[in-house]
């Protein structure tokens, strides 16, 4: 029995039980097989469209744990499409391009890259680059270029892009988790002028525990949108869309001049029969001429008459907690 045959035959089995039977299969690369079986089992729940695609190779467990889920990746795709429309260039316009400077396992890239005519995946881990290079054609993505390099080095030589995407590593050299932007790798604050000069807009994925008010201030007036994204009521990630000019004034005074739109989104964890993920959403604006009260997005179909609030987003800060309670009392 070959390793590929073993994986296919046993992908519904318990990897721990299979590990105890390794001597029965001398021709099977058991460590690789067990990793692929475990990865596929994780993908069934986290990335169902990937799990249904034959031949996809899965990375080590830590990368599977850290990668985005399909509902959140599809949400990023929708945000990218909306910004393309806002810029007047359209879905897949001939001149559109994007680059993911922190490619990882390529989940976010696999969805956002479909919005652009050309896309560049950048990752410093050569093993992940090899995995992603093989997976992209299997996923039907033919407009991508894979580059094995440090984000900073690639950015320095990269031509102008429509969108840049970054998901900075949120662990320090000792493996401890970090939540401050300046403590992440790459340091977005240091790269900010270069990022804004190279792209029409930048999408930034951050820890859901980050103080996003401080993030807005640290990013010096460039933040246009904040997205607090939950799945099944659990806050999963914080997205910032940067599109403004870097303020040369003080950090505090230059951040909210034009207002920042804040979206609180709760996505259902299971897709409908048509493959769509239903969600509930409310949004409001802070800063600018005046703070606007939260409003429902009229184009969204809520699951029932009660708006589902991303509960763990309340933990971000006191204002967030007060806002969620206020909105719940208004809309429920």
Buried (B, 14 or more C-beta within 10 A) or exposed (E): EEBEEBBBEBBEEEBEEBEEEEEEBEEBBBEEBBBBBBBBBBBBEBBBBBBEBEEBBBBBEEBBEBBBBBBBBBBBBBBBBEBBEEBEBEEBBEEBBBBBBBBBBBBBBBBBBBBBBBBBBBBBBEEBBBBBBEBBEEBEBEBBBBBBBBBBEBBEEBEEBBBBBBBBBBEEEEEEEBBBBEBBBBBBBEBBEBBBEBBBBBBBBBBBEBBBBBBBBBBBBBBBBBBBBBBBBEBBBBBBBBBBEBBEEEBEEBBBBBBBBBBBBBBBBEBEEEEEBBBBBBBBBBBEEEEBEBBBBEEEEBEEEEBBBBBBBBEBBEEBEEBBEEBBEEBE
